[in-house]
Amino acid sequence: LQVVTKGFAYTFRVWNSREVRVLIADGLKRNALSLEKELYWRPTHTQSLASLAHRFPALPDTMRLVKRWFASSLLSSSIPEQAIELIIAYTFISPLPYAPPSTPYAG
């Protein structure tokens, strides 16, 4: 759905889990999974990382630093960005036996 009002344009996408089930029933499993990934899992991933960023102030800078390292090492094309983000988040959530990193360089 696209809405244009007062010079601004907005695009809305509505998520309905039944649409995925209908696509799977029609034999379009690949389309259903990509739709589910785009409209459900990506926003969920982003929301989870945003809440962790509020909990751990060094997390966003650590993510930028590690992603930059992966890109400079030419590894960013081999490993999905979401996987890198999850690995970094895990180091903040479960840092045992140490304390959670407090600076990007320690993360």
C-alpha positions in Angstrom: 0.0 0.0 0.0 1.5 3.4 -1.0 0.1 6.6 0.5 1.1 10.1 -0.7 0.1 13.0 1.5 1.3 16.6 1.9 4.4 15.9 -0.2 5.4 12.7 1.7 5.2 9.2 0.4 4.8 6.2 2.6 4.9 2.5 1.8 3.1 0.0 4.0 3.5 -3.7 3.9 1.0 -5.8 5.9 2.2 -9.1 7.3 -0.3 -11.9 7.5 0.9 -15.4 8.4 -1.9 -17.0 6.4 -0.4 -15.7 3.2 2.7 -17.8 3.8 0.5 -20.9 4.4 -1.4 -20.2 1.2 1.8 -19.9 -0.8 3.1 -23.1 0.6 -0.2 -24.9 -0.2 0.1 -23.6 -3.8 3.5 -25.1 -4.2 5.4 -21.8 -3.9 7.4 -22.6 -0.8 10.5 -20.6 -1.9 8.4 -17.4 -2.4 6.7 -18.1 1.0 9.9 -18.4 2.8 11.4 -15.3 1.3 8.3 -13.3 2.1 8.4 -14.6 5.7 12.0 -13.7 6.0 11.5 -10.2 4.6 8.3 -9.3 6.5 8.7 -11.2 9.8 12.2 -12.3 10.6 14.1 -9.1 9.5 12.0 -6.7 11.6 12.2 -9.1 14.5 16.0 -9.2 14.2 16.2 -5.5 14.0 14.0 -4.9 16.9 16.0 -7.4 19.1 19.2 -5.7 18.2 17.8 -2.2 18.9 16.7 -3.3 22.4 20.2 -4.8 23.1 21.7 -1.5 21.9 19.8 0.3 24.6 21.0 -2.3 27.2 24.6 -2.3 26.1 25.8 1.2 24.9 29.0 -0.2 23.3 27.1 -2.7 21.1 26.4 -0.5 18.0 30.0 0.7 17.8 31.3 -2.8 18.2 29.1 -4.0 15.4 30.3 -1.3 13.1 33.9 -2.1 14.0 33.5 -5.9 13.5 31.6 -5.4 10.2 34.3 -3.1 9.0 36.9 -5.7 9.9 35.0 -8.4 8.0 34.7 -6.2 5.0 38.4 -5.3 5.0 39.3 -9.0 5.3 37.1 -9.7 2.3 34.9 -12.0 4.5 31.7 -10.0 4.4 30.6 -11.7 1.1 31.0 -15.2 2.7 29.1 -14.6 6.0 25.7 -13.0 6.2 25.4 -9.7 8.0 22.8 -11.0 10.3 25.1 -13.9 11.4 27.8 -11.4 12.3 25.4 -9.3 14.3 24.1 -12.4 16.2 27.7 -13.5 17.1 28.5 -10.0 18.4 25.3 -9.8 20.3 26.1 -13.2 21.9 29.4 -11.9 23.2 27.5 -9.1 25.0 24.7 -11.3 26.3 26.9 -14.3 27.5 30.3 -12.9 28.2 31.1 -15.4 31.0 33.6 -15.6 32.7 34.1 -11.9 32.0 31.9 -8.8 32.3 30.1 -7.5 29.2 32.3 -5.4 27.0 32.1 -1.7 27.9 34.0 -0.3 24.8 33.9 -1.2 21.2 37.5 -2.3 21.2 36.9 -4.8 24.0 33.8 -6.2 22.2 
